[in-house]
């Protein structure tokens, strides 16, 4: 096929609502290095079990006395309790920390582990405020923000630009993303994650693993 024929075929595909041919979106493949350190692997498993049963004292028990809870102060264990209110029935701590730990992470040396991988392995060339990473394979990108909308394509672990309307990219559990050809599609927000969403850091201090950071933003 000649170059002219190839270009003509691309135009036909785009005219029919398909994606312009070209390089596929870059992927951010999941990684979890926890098993490299058996003591951390065991520590994390126990923490995940405590989260699952909403065990306040078990979770607070691994929080460092100097934990950083935000980028604006209010650090320490008391600040952690004020922010997350873990004793309240509607505390979001369990969902947020559980999601962070479920997405794996990476070590920095032998004494520090950061989760999730979406943050610790995020490529610096992508603006973290303007992109999300899909955290599953074969994620359907739909033409409208509803589960019965026709799919435009399926992507696995892709890094995609977000599309904002009035400054908002997420509506009713759907995140607007940009596909090839400047086409807007929608993915279930639970399957997309920003690198500036909540992340946690754990450090081994005096022979004991502790959570030293848990915050979102930049």
Backbone torsions as a table, in degrees:
resi	resn	phi	psi	omega
1	UNK	NA	135.5	180.0
2	UNK	-75.9	166.2	177.1
3	UNK	-60.1	-40.3	-180.0
4	UNK	-63.0	-40.5	179.3
5	UNK	-67.1	-38.5	178.6
6	UNK	-63.0	-45.1	178.5
7	UNK	-62.5	-38.8	178.9
8	UNK	-64.1	-39.1	179.4
9	UNK	-65.4	-38.4	177.8
10	UNK	-61.5	-43.8	180.0
11	UNK	-61.5	-40.4	179.6
12	UNK	-63.8	-44.5	179.5
13	UNK	-59.7	-46.4	-178.3
14	UNK	-64.7	-40.1	-179.4
15	UNK	-62.6	-28.2	-179.8
16	UNK	-91.6	11.2	174.8
17	UNK	91.2	8.4	178.4
18	UNK	-86.1	-173.4	180.0
19	UNK	-95.0	143.7	175.8
20	UNK	-65.3	135.0	178.6
21	UNK	-64.1	149.1	-180.0
22	UNK	158.3	-169.0	-178.4
23	UNK	-63.1	135.3	177.1
24	UNK	-68.2	155.3	176.8
25	UNK	-56.6	144.2	177.6
26	UNK	-65.6	145.3	-179.5
27	UNK	-102.9	151.4	169.1
28	UNK	-120.7	94.6	-173.7
29	UNK	-74.8	143.3	-178.3
30	UNK	-66.5	147.3	177.4
31	UNK	-146.8	142.5	177.1
32	UNK	-141.8	110.1	-177.4
33	UNK	-95.8	8.9	-172.8
34	UNK	-55.6	-36.0	-176.3
35	UNK	-69.9	-10.2	176.4
36	UNK	-63.2	-28.8	179.5
37	UNK	-121.3	100.2	-175.8
38	UNK	-54.7	-35.7	-179.0
39	UNK	-69.5	-35.6	176.2
40	UNK	-71.1	-40.6	179.4
41	UNK	-56.6	-43.7	178.5
42	UNK	-67.1	-42.9	178.0
43	UNK	-57.4	-47.1	-178.1
44	UNK	-65.4	-40.4	179.2
45	UNK	-61.0	-40.3	178.5
46	UNK	-67.9	-37.7	178.0
47	UNK	-66.1	-41.4	178.3
48	UNK	-63.5	-37.5	177.2
49	UNK	-65.6	-39.4	178.7
50	UNK	-65.4	-38.3	177.7
51	UNK	-64.4	-42.9	-178.5
52	UNK	-61.1	-33.2	-179.4
53	UNK	-99.4	8.5	179.1
54	UNK	55.4	46.4	-178.7
55	UNK	-86.4	97.1	-173.4
56	UNK	-60.3	-49.9	-174.1
57	UNK	-67.8	-33.9	178.4
58	UNK	-65.9	-40.4	-179.8
59	UNK	-72.2	-48.9	179.6
60	UNK	-61.6	-27.5	-179.5
61	UNK	-65.6	-19.0	178.4
62	UNK	-101.2	1.0	179.9
63	UNK	-80.0	128.2	178.0
64	UNK	-65.5	146.3	177.6
65	UNK	-63.0	-19.6	-179.8
66	UNK	-109.9	20.8	-175.8
67	UNK	-54.0	140.6	174.5
68	UNK	-93.4	119.9	-174.1
69	UNK	-102.4	-13.5	-178.0
70	UNK	-165.2	-177.4	176.5
71	UNK	-101.2	13.1	-178.4
72	UNK	-130.3	25.5	-179.1
73	UNK	94.6	-157.7	-178.1
74	UNK	60.7	41.9	-178.8
75	UNK	-88.3	178.1	-179.8
76	UNK	89.8	172.2	-176.6
77	UNK	-64.1	-40.7	179.4
78	UNK	-63.2	-39.6	176.9
79	UNK	-64.4	-39.2	176.9
80	UNK	-58.9	-45.3	179.8
81	UNK	-65.7	-39.8	-179.5
82	UNK	-65.1	-42.3	-176.6
83	UNK	-70.5	-46.2	-170.8
84	UNK	-96.0	-18.3	179.5
85	UNK	43.6	59.1	-172.3
86	UNK	-64.5	-19.0	178.5
87	UNK	-82.1	-11.1	179.5
88	UNK	-79.1	144.6	-178.0
89	UNK	-63.4	-29.3	-177.3
90	UNK	-101.3	19.6	178.2
91	UNK	-60.1	136.5	178.6
92	UNK	-90.2	2.5	-178.3
93	UNK	-55.8	-45.1	-172.3
94	UNK	-64.3	-43.4	-179.8
95	UNK	-69.0	-43.8	-175.2
96	UNK	-69.8	-48.9	-179.2
97	UNK	-69.3	-35.7	176.9
98	UNK	-62.3	-41.7	179.0
99	UNK	-65.6	-40.0	179.2
100	UNK	-60.0	-48.2	-176.7
101	UNK	-70.5	-30.3	-179.1
102	UNK	-67.8	-20.1	-176.2
103	UNK	-96.7	23.1	173.3
104	UNK	65.4	-161.6	-178.9
105	UNK	167.5	-172.1	-175.0
106	UNK	-138.7	156.1	176.1
107	UNK	-88.9	150.4	166.3
108	UNK	-122.1	97.8	-167.8
109	UNK	74.0	-160.7	-177.6
110	UNK	-100.1	-7.2	-171.3
111	UNK	-114.7	8.2	-176.0
112	UNK	-145.7	130.1	-179.9
113	UNK	-129.3	133.5	-179.3
114	UNK	-120.7	133.6	178.4
115	UNK	-131.4	149.1	-0.1
116	UNK	-88.0	174.1	179.0
117	UNK	-61.5	-26.6	-179.4
118	UNK	-59.5	-33.0	175.1
119	UNK	-85.2	-50.3	-171.5
120	UNK	-68.1	-24.8	-179.1
121	UNK	-115.1	17.6	-178.2
122	UNK	-66.2	130.9	178.6
123	UNK	-72.3	126.2	-175.0
124	UNK	-62.4	-21.5	-178.3
125	UNK	-72.0	-10.6	176.8
126	UNK	-103.9	128.3	178.2
127	UNK	-66.3	116.9	-177.7
128	UNK	-65.6	-21.2	177.5
129	UNK	-80.0	-18.7	-171.6
130	UNK	-115.9	5.4	-178.5
131	UNK	-136.9	157.6	170.2
132	UNK	-131.2	160.4	174.3
133	UNK	-114.7	133.8	172.8
134	UNK	-73.6	137.7	-173.3
135	UNK	-112.3	27.3	178.0
136	UNK	-152.2	166.7	176.9
137	UNK	-94.2	153.6	176.8
138	UNK	53.4	46.0	176.8
139	UNK	-77.9	127.1	179.7
140	UNK	-81.3	126.6	175.2
141	UNK	-99.7	117.7	-171.9
142	UNK	-103.2	160.1	-175.7
143	UNK	-81.3	-9.6	176.8
144	UNK	-145.9	157.4	-176.6
145	UNK	-80.5	65.8	175.7
146	UNK	-157.0	150.7	-172.2
147	UNK	-68.1	-19.5	-179.9
148	UNK	-97.6	5.3	178.5
149	UNK	-71.9	146.1	-180.0
150	UNK	-59.4	138.9	177.2
151	UNK	-76.5	139.6	174.8
152	UNK	-87.1	-37.6	-179.6
153	UNK	-168.7	173.4	171.9
154	UNK	-123.9	136.6	-177.6
155	UNK	-133.3	151.5	179.8
156	UNK	-120.5	120.2	173.7
157	UNK	53.8	31.4	-176.5
158	UNK	-81.1	148.2	170.4
159	UNK	-94.9	123.9	-173.5
160	UNK	-131.8	144.2	172.9
161	UNK	-68.6	145.9	174.3
162	UNK	-90.2	153.1	177.9
163	UNK	-115.1	123.9	-176.4
164	UNK	-107.7	140.8	172.7
165	UNK	-120.6	118.0	-174.3
166	UNK	55.6	36.6	176.7
167	UNK	81.6	2.8	-175.5
168	UNK	-117.3	131.6	178.4
169	UNK	-104.5	-20.4	-175.8
170	UNK	-115.5	131.3	177.9
171	UNK	-140.4	124.9	173.5
172	UNK	51.8	43.1	175.4
173	UNK	83.1	10.6	178.9
174	UNK	-125.8	140.8	178.5
175	UNK	-113.3	129.8	179.1
176	UNK	-82.7	129.8	-179.4
177	UNK	-130.1	158.3	-179.3
178	UNK	-102.5	130.5	178.1
179	UNK	-102.8	177.7	175.2
180	UNK	-55.8	143.3	-179.8
181	UNK	79.8	16.4	178.4
182	UNK	62.9	23.0	178.8
183	UNK	-82.3	138.1	179.3
184	UNK	-95.2	131.7	174.1
185	UNK	-128.8	175.1	-175.8
186	UNK	-132.2	132.9	177.2
187	UNK	-122.0	150.2	175.9
188	UNK	-60.7	127.5	-175.0
189	UNK	-58.9	-30.9	-179.5
190	UNK	-65.9	-15.2	-179.3
191	UNK	-104.5	6.7	179.5
192	UNK	-129.4	142.0	-177.9
193	UNK	-141.6	138.8	175.6
194	UNK	-90.0	144.7	177.2
195	UNK	-67.6	-15.7	179.4
196	UNK	-97.9	8.8	172.0
197	UNK	-72.5	-177.1	-175.7
198	UNK	-57.3	138.4	173.5
199	UNK	-143.9	158.5	-176.2
200	UNK	-129.6	147.5	173.9
201	UNK	-124.4	138.1	179.2
202	UNK	-122.7	135.1	178.7
203	UNK	-128.3	146.2	176.4
204	UNK	-88.9	112.1	-175.2
205	UNK	-121.7	122.6	-178.6
206	UNK	53.1	40.6	176.2
207	UNK	79.4	8.0	-177.4
208	UNK	-131.4	132.8	177.5
209	UNK	-73.0	132.5	-179.9
210	UNK	-136.8	150.8	175.1
211	UNK	-86.0	116.5	-174.5
212	UNK	-105.2	-9.3	-179.3
213	UNK	-153.6	134.6	171.7
214	UNK	-155.5	102.8	-174.9
215	UNK	-161.6	169.5	174.5
216	UNK	-125.0	167.7	178.6
217	UNK	96.6	-164.4	-176.8
218	UNK	-154.1	NA	NA
